[in-house]
């Protein structure tokens, strides 16, 4: 069972794109194939950056320790990312049974650190080559990114207003030593560094009656940071997947919930590349309408004008 859980089989995808994003408008396979395949260096989360409230339920009735479940989920997410990435990207996975890769992973951990701060929508800098509307579109595609009022007490329109700081916290990766990029970019021909900074598995409700009844929702949060080949941060995000308190089989959780998260993580970078290249996705309806008007077959992509 363990080998099967860590292998994570390929699941058929009807379309390529986010699994839980209502703003998805047709990120087609033939569109992403128009771009060159980048090489992604994938860095798993450090074992200390696994936060959980649910492991005792998942491990119930098994001989699994905390270290076991953490290791299975760490490897399961790692494999899910690889499955999601491999069709349109090349990659190097630092979480592997290889002494050279293990040494480099230890090096990465030594020259980086985690920074926890309130989660805010990412900002795409002007020098990244995005057309303004496409940059805004990429940010919207990430979902659940809400501008919130700055916490504190102040006077607004003659009234004393207090805003409590209950913003969601995001864990980012910061590079402490440029030797990380100077050594690993040429060694692995890396175009991007994909850091999984932290994985959380929390109870997603404060309803004590629901918790006592054993019927409640849970959430998996994956904190990620993407750097370019020069070590400059492109974005940091949290991707989420919800699941039921009735789902306590470790292998099933990896198959049904970590695999979609892997696609979410990779899609964040793939859609960044896609829109940065000036391509904008078309809906199937738009494609059919354009074909009907022109009488010719159109590709499912267009240059943004």
N, C-alpha and C positions, 0 to 999 in steps of 0.2 A: 504494500500500500504506500509506503513512504516514497519509494522510487517513482510511483505514479503521481503522487502529490507534487513532487518536486519537478517532474517533467512538464506538467501542464500541457495537455494536448492542444493542437490548433483547433479553434472553433470557427465555424463558417461565419463570415461577416457579409451581410447583405450589401452594405455600403461601407466605405471607409470614412470614418469620422467619429465624433464623440458619441458616447453611448447614452448620455443623459442631458443633452443640450438642445433646448427648444429653438435655439437660434441657428441650428445646423441647416445649411442651404445647399447641400450637394457638393461635398468635397470629393470629387470623383477620382477613381483610380487612374484613369488615363490622364488626368490633369497632373497629379503628383508625379507620374512617370515622365512628364516633360522636363523635370528638373534633374540635375545631377545627383548621384547618390553621395551624401556626406558620410563621413566616418565619425561615429559617436563613441566617446569614451564613457562608459556607464560605471558610476561609483555607487555601491550600495550604502544604505544607512549604517552608521556605526552602531554596534549592539547596544550602546548606552542610550541611543535615541529611539528606543521602542517604548511607547507609553500605552498601558492597557488597563482597562477595568473589567475585562471579560475573559481573560485567560483561564480563570478558575472554573468557569462554566464549560469552556471548550475542552479543557483537559480532564474534565470529570469522567470517571470511569476508565481512564487510560493510565498508563505509567509515565505520561509525559510530564516533564518538569517545565518550569518557566523557560529555561534555556532551550529545551526542545521546541516548544511552540514558537518562540521567537526565531529560532533558526529556520524552522519550516516556513514561516511567513516571510522571513528575509529572503530565502532562496526562491520561494514561490513568486514573490513580487519581481525579483530579479529575472526569473525566467519569463514571466508575463511581459515584461518590458522588451525582452529580446524577441519574443514571438511577435509582438506588435511592431517592432522596429525593422525586422529583417527583410520584409518585402520591398521597402523603399529606401532602406539605409544599410550601410555597412556599420559594424560596431566592434568594439573591444570591451569585453566584460571583465572587470577587475575582480569580480567575485567568482573565482574559478579555482580548481584544484591544480594550481600551477605555482611553483615556488617563485618564479620571476614576477608573475602578476600579484602574488601575495605580498611580496616585498614592496612593489609599487603602491599597492593599496595601503599598506602601513605608512609609507612615505606620504601619501595623500592626506591621511588622517593627521599626520604630524605637522603639516604645513597649512592646514586649514582649521577653521573653528566655526562653531555654530553661533548664530546671532538670532535671538528671539525678539520679535518686535510686532506691533500691531499690524495685521494684514490690511494692505491697501491695494487698490487696482494698480497693476504695473504701468510704467511709463515707457513708451518707445521713443528713444532719443532721435532727433532729426537726422543725425549722421548715419542712421541705420538703413537709409535708402527706401523707406516706406513712403508711399503716397499717403497724405494725411487721412483720407477716408478709410483706406485699407488698414492703417494702424489702429484707428478707432474700432474698426470691425473686428480685428484680431482680439482686442481687449474685451469687446462684448462677447465674443465667442467663448471666453474662458468661464463665463457663468458665475453667479453668486458673488460678483465683485461689486460691492455697494459703497458709494461714497457716504461716509458717516460724519456727523458733526464732530468737530474737535472737542475732546473732553475738557472739562474745566468749568469754572463759574465766571460769568461775565454779564454785562448789561446789553440786552438786545431790545431795541424799540422801547426803551424806558423801563424794561422789566428785568429783574434779576433771574438769570437762567443758569441752571446747573445741568451739565451733561456728564453722566457717569461713564467711566472708561470700561465698557464691557465688550470692546472690540476683540474679534478673534485673533489669536496669536499665530504668527507665521515664523517658522524656523528657516533661516537662510544660511548659505555657506559663504564664508569670507575666506579669501586666499591671503595668507600671512606672508608668504614668500614667493616671489616671481619665479623661483627655480622650478616650481610646480609646472608652470606652462613652458618655460624654457627647455625643460627636460622631456616632459611627456608629450607635448605637441609634436615634435619631430619623431620621437620614438614610435608613437602609435599613429602618426599622420592624422591626428585628431582635428576635426573641424569644429566639434562641439564637445564640451564636458557636461554630462548630465548627472547631477548629484541628486540622490534621494537623501534628503537631510534628516527626515524623521518619519516614522509611521505611528499613528495613534489608533487605538481601537477603544471607543468610548460608548457609554450609554447615551443615547441621543434624546433623552427626555428627562425632565425633572419631576414627572408625575410619580409620586411615591406609590400610589395605589397600583399603577400599571407595573411598576418594578416589583412590588410585592406579589402581584398575580403571576409574574413570570412572562407576561406578554407585553413586550416593549420593543422599541426600535434601537438599533445600534448604528454607529457610523465608523467607517474606516477613513482616516485622513492621511494622505500622502503629501508631505512637504517636499518640494523640488526646487532646484536652482539650475539654470542653464547658463553656461559661460561660452563665449566664442573661443577661437583658437589663440587669442591673445590674452585670455583670462579675464575679459571684461564681461560683467554680468549682463545678460540679455533680459532675463526675467526670473522671478521667483513666484511660485504659485502653490496653492493647496488644491488637490483633487480629492473628491469625496465619493464614497460608495456606501449606501445604506443596506442593512440586512437585519433580519429578524432575530429575536432572542431564541427562537426555536431552532435556528441554524447553528449547530454546535459541532458538526463534523469538520475537522480541520481540512481534510482533503476537499470536501465540497465547497468550503469557504474559499479556498484557493482557486478552484476551478470557476466558480460562479461569480466571485466578487473581486479577487485580485487580478484575474485576467482582464476584465473590463477596465480596471484601474490602470493596468499596463498600457492599454490602448489610449486611455485619457492622457497619460503622461507623454506618450510618443506623439499623439495628435497635437498637443500644445506646441511642440517643436516643429512638426511637419507643417501645420497650418501657418506658423510664423514664417517658415521658408517660402511657402506657397504665396502668401500675401506680400511678402517682401519682394518677391520676384515680379509683382505687378499683376498677378493673376487673381481673378475673382470667380468664385464658384457660381454656377447656374443651377437653378432648380430644374427638375425634369420637365415641369410645365413650361418653363421659359425655353428650354431646348426644343420642345415639340412645337411651340408657337413660332419660333424662328425658322424651323425647318419647313413648317407649313407655308409661311410667307415667302420664303426664298426658293423652295422647291429643291434645295440641295441639302446634303448632310452636313451639319455643323458639328464641330468638336464641342465637348461639354466644358469649354473654358473660353474665356475672352480676356483681352487686355482691358484693364480698367481705364476709362476715359474721363 
